[in-house]
Structures are given as structure tokens and as C-alpha cells.
Amino acid sequence: MSSPPKSQKTPPKASASARGKGGVPFVPGSQKEPSPPKAKSKRDRENPPSPGIPKVVSDRMVKRVAFFSGVPTILGMLTFIVSYVIVKQELFKLPNTAVVLVSMGFFGLGVLGLSYGALSASWDEESPGSVLGWQEFALNFGRLRSAGRSKT
């Protein structure tokens, strides 16, 4: 192997700081120069934005969603296990459509439980709400409907 002739010079490699995105050398005027990060205003430092849902309310929603969605979903899965045992032990004739419809019903209730769990939780930080949450559901569903109407 021979080295390139001295008359042909190879271009010098750009340093890491002189390269732009993707390792391409930065050429002034060809790309936008990176701008320094903007300093936060005094108002942003004194009053940071508050989170959307308080942690207490969020935890309450998660517990309710887990219960109202989890129980029907587990029952939907148990439908397959119980039907398998019934068919395997030949206890009685079980139509396939019955297994499908019952499991679909439980899985459908699980999907509805997702929404009901979030809407039946009390959105007030101090009030835990009732056990089933029907009053909270009516109140929160009304809030959602009025918010949807005001946007259209």
C-alpha cells in the first residue's frame, strides 16, 4: 500500500465541537447555530405550573379503576378456565357461543369499568367519596358533558 501523493492533501477532520448534528462539520451560514437555553422569567420561578390531577385524587382513581375493571376482566378469563373444566369433565354440553358471549360480556364490563372507575372517584382532594361512587359519577359525568358542549 502506498500513501497518497504529497500534492493531494486530505481535509482536516473537524473537532467534535465543530461538528453539527449527525457528525457533519458545522459550516457557518449553512445551518442554524444552536441558541443558548432561555432563562426562566421571574413569574415562572415564583409560581411553577401546578400538576393537572392531585396525587390523592389520582391514587383514588387508580384504585377504583383497578377494582371496577380488574374484577370483570378476571371473571372473563376465569370463564375460559371454568368452561374448559366443564367440557373436560363432561359435566354437561356447553355451546362454544355461550362461552364466547359470557367472556365478551365480562370483558365489556371491564372496559366500562375503566371509565366508571375514573369518573366515580371524588375529584375533591379532601372528600374520599362514597363506596360505589354513584353520586360522584353523576357529578363528574355532568362536568364532562358541559365541558364538551362548551368546546363545540
Buried (B, 14 or more C-beta within 10 A) or exposed (E): EEEEEEEEEEEEEBEEEEEBEEEEBBEEEEEEEEEEEEEEEEEEEEEEEEEEEEEEBBEBBEEBBEBBBBBBBEBBBEBEEBBEEBBEEEEEEBEEEEBEEBBEBBBEBBEEBBBBBBBBBBBBEEEEBEEEBEEBBEBBBEEEEEEEEEEE
